[in-house]
Amino acid sequence: MKKFEDKGELLSHFYDYRIVSCLKCSKPVDFLDLKIACIHCGFNKKFKPMDSWYSLTPITVEIEDFLTTPCCGHTFWAMNLEHLAFVERYVESDLRERMPNINRSLASRLPQWIKSKKNRNEILKGISRLRLKLVENNYKSKKHLTL
C-alpha cells in the first residue's frame, strides 16, 4: 500500500522554475529568473518584469507551459518535474493523510477530478505522457530532477 503524507507544501514551493515551450522552436526549456536559454535552437532571452506588487512577477510575453495534456475532460498541467512528482505521489497513493487544520496545502487544493480514485489510471497515464514528451524532445535540466 502506497501512502501519501501531506506535509503542507504550497503551490509556491514549486515556483523556482517552470518548464515552458521555447518561443522559437517549441522544445521544452527551463524558465528561470525571467530567462529562457534553449539548448535546442540557441534562443536566449531575458525578460523584463512588469511593475507588480505580487510575488509572481508577470512578464510582457505569453509563455506556454510545456507540461500540459488533456486528461479526464480537463487539462492536466505541472510547472516542473518536482510539481509533477508531487502530483504523481498523491495520485498513486492508496492512503492519503492530511495535516489537520491545514487547508492551504497543495494537496488540499487539488481539483476533485485529480483526487478521485476513478481517475487514477488515466491521470497516471497522463503523467507518463508528459514524461515521454520530455524524453522525446530531449529535455535537459542542469540542476533539477531527472526523468
Order of alpha helices (4+ residues) and beta strands (2+ residues): beta-beta-beta-beta-beta-beta-beta-alpha-beta-alpha-alpha-alpha
